[in-house]
Amino acid sequence: SVGAFDGLTDEEIRTTIANANGTRPALFVPEVSFDILVRRQVARLEEPGVNCVDLIYEELQRIATQSEPSELTRFPVLRERMSEVVMNLLRRCVGPTQMMVSNVVKIELAYVNTSHPDFIGGSAAV
């Protein structure tokens, strides 16, 4: 599980806010520091997402092997060929799926949607 504040210390948050304000103290958290912190945390989701694709690939391989009908034992060449085709199909899909997960994270990094109804900000946060 990846928490929203994992890898973020209070000191890092203070430093980011101070860097966004410069020498002048801030009354409210500047949007620039919020964006920096959110983007850093969202970027951390890419690696677990890609690892999840690998785990799903391994599980689908296990499911494909276990779901062979018992009647296929009479036709070993057909059984082997079917298994080969399914494994090749799964293998071909891993790369594009990992790329899609990476692209979704990059899309989220490109724009932080603070106007989403689930986002609590502005006057609703007070």
VENNORFEN-V695084 format. One line per field, one symbol per residue. ss: DSSP state (A for helix, B for strand, O for the rest). phi: phi as a letter, one per 30 degrees, with the letter a starting at -180 (. if undefined). burial: b if it has 16 or more other C-alpha atoms within 10 Angstrom, else e. A space follows every 10 residues. Layout:
BEGIN
ss=???
phi=???
burial=???
END
This chain:
BEGIN
ss=OOOOOOOOOA AAAAAAAAAA AOOOOOOOOO AAAAAAAAAA AAAOAAAAAA AAAAAAAAAA AAAAAAOOOA AAAAOAAAAA AAAAAAAAAA AAAAAAAAAA AAAAAAAAAA OOOOOOOOOO OAAAAO
phi=.cddcdiccd dddddddddd didcdcdbdd dddedddddd dddddddddd ddddddeddd ddddddcddd ddddbddded dddddddddd ddddeddddd dddddddddd bdddcddddc aidddd
burial=eeeeeeeeee eeeeebbbeb eeeeeeeeee eebbeebbbe beeeebeebb eebbeebeee beeeeeeeee eeeeeeeebe eebeeebeeb eeebeeebee bbeebeeebe eeeeeeeeee eeeeee
END
